[in-house]
């Protein structure tokens, strides 16, 4: 039985409803992000405490982790990045800045680096990190066509490793200011 719904433009077949629901979900997500950015824009100038920004997710928020992986889910060539300040592909699945970049700007902070970036050391660790990886979903079955992506469970494991490294960096910085020896051991924190 072919069911129809009344729309402002006429009638819509039920088979088109999944597309509408998908577009509605994207619109709701976009609206939510826009509200968060607007709220952060009003709060950030008054906040004085240091803060770190952490990103988990898929290609909508990835900033280049997949560039360090042997995977086909990469954004490391044009047209990606053509409107980015450097006009180079950065691993963002967009032609320019993405949502985490805009939120960082609203917070008055620099953009986070991808967790897998070799540049994510020292003071850069204290800014936060981006753990996102294109091709993933909430379920581990999502994106099975891609090999070597950072599934959400692995992103959370990386976050735990990051916390250890960040704590060590923070302790080193405090010890340097107090002229005390470092108490952190040097160990590999990426796999």
DAHU-V377058 format. One record per residue. N is the residue number from 1. RES is the residue in one small letter. PHI is phi in radians with two decimals (NA if undefined). Layout:
N & RES & PHI
N & RES & PHI
This chain:
1 & x & NA
2 & x & -1.64
3 & x & -1.62
4 & x & -2.17
5 & x & -2.08
6 & x & -1.42
7 & x & -2.09
8 & x & -1.12
9 & x & -1.69
10 & x & 2.31
11 & x & -2.04
12 & x & -2.17
13 & x & -1.24
14 & x & -0.98
15 & x & -1.12
16 & x & -1.46
17 & x & -1.15
18 & x & -1.13
19 & x & -1.12
20 & x & -1.12
21 & x & -1.10
22 & x & -1.11
23 & x & -1.12
24 & x & -1.13
25 & x & -1.07
26 & x & -1.12
27 & x & -1.11
28 & x & -1.12
29 & x & -1.10
30 & x & -1.11
31 & x & -1.08
32 & x & -1.07
33 & x & -1.10
34 & x & -1.07
35 & x & -1.15
36 & x & -1.08
37 & x & -1.10
38 & x & -1.10
39 & x & -1.15
40 & x & -1.09
41 & x & -1.10
42 & x & -1.50
43 & x & -1.57
44 & x & -0.95
45 & x & -1.10
46 & x & -1.60
47 & x & -1.46
48 & x & -1.99
49 & x & -1.27
50 & x & -1.19
51 & x & -2.49
52 & x & -2.02
53 & x & -2.08
54 & x & -2.12
55 & x & -2.16
56 & x & -2.20
57 & x & 2.67
58 & x & -2.02
59 & x & -1.10
60 & x & -1.13
61 & x & -2.21
62 & x & -1.16
63 & x & -2.15
64 & x & 2.26
65 & x & -1.00
66 & x & -1.16
67 & x & -1.14
68 & x & -1.73
69 & x & -2.10
70 & x & -1.48
71 & x & -2.54
72 & x & -1.51
73 & x & -1.51
74 & x & -2.31
75 & x & -2.20
76 & x & -1.96
77 & x & -2.58
78 & x & -1.03
79 & x & -1.50
80 & x & -1.03
81 & x & 1.48
82 & x & -1.09
83 & x & -1.85
84 & x & -1.25
85 & x & -0.87
86 & x & -1.53
87 & x & 1.03
88 & x & -2.08
89 & x & -1.15
90 & x & -2.12
91 & x & 1.76
92 & x & -1.38
93 & x & -1.49
94 & x & -2.72
95 & x & -1.49
96 & x & -2.69
97 & x & -1.18
98 & x & -2.03
99 & x & -0.97
100 & x & -1.04
101 & x & -1.11
102 & x & -1.18
103 & x & -1.11
104 & x & -1.01
105 & x & -1.03
106 & x & -1.13
107 & x & -1.41
108 & x & 1.32
109 & x & -2.04
110 & x & -1.32
111 & x & -1.14
112 & x & -1.28
113 & x & -1.65
114 & x & -1.08
115 & x & -0.99
116 & x & -1.43
117 & x & -1.18
118 & x & -1.17
119 & x & -1.38
120 & x & -1.43
121 & x & -2.49
122 & x & 0.94
123 & x & -1.07
124 & x & -1.09
125 & x & -1.09
126 & x & -1.33
127 & x & -1.34
128 & x & 2.24
129 & x & -2.74
130 & x & -1.89
131 & x & -1.78
132 & x & -1.11
133 & x & -2.56
134 & x & -1.08
135 & x & 1.69
136 & x & -1.62
137 & x & -2.59
138 & x & -1.15
139 & x & -1.56
140 & x & -1.17
141 & x & -1.30
142 & x & -1.16
143 & x & 1.32
144 & x & -1.10
145 & x & -1.27
146 & x & -1.79
147 & x & -1.66
148 & x & 1.01
149 & x & -1.99
150 & x & -1.69
151 & x & -1.11
152 & x & -1.00
153 & x & -1.11
154 & x & -1.27
155 & x & -1.04
156 & x & -1.20
157 & x & -1.13
158 & x & -1.09
159 & x & -1.09
160 & x & -1.10
161 & x & -1.10
162 & x & -1.04
163 & x & -1.03
164 & x & -1.11
165 & x & -1.16
166 & x & -1.12
167 & x & -1.10
168 & x & -1.13
169 & x & -1.10
170 & x & -1.10
171 & x & -1.14
172 & x & -1.06
173 & x & -1.10
174 & x & -1.12
175 & x & -1.17
176 & x & -1.14
177 & x & -1.11
178 & x & -1.52
179 & x & 1.02
180 & x & -1.89
181 & x & -1.22
182 & x & -1.21
183 & x & -1.89
184 & x & -1.62
185 & x & -1.64
186 & x & -1.55
187 & x & -2.49
188 & x & -1.27
189 & x & -1.99
190 & x & -2.04
191 & x & -2.08
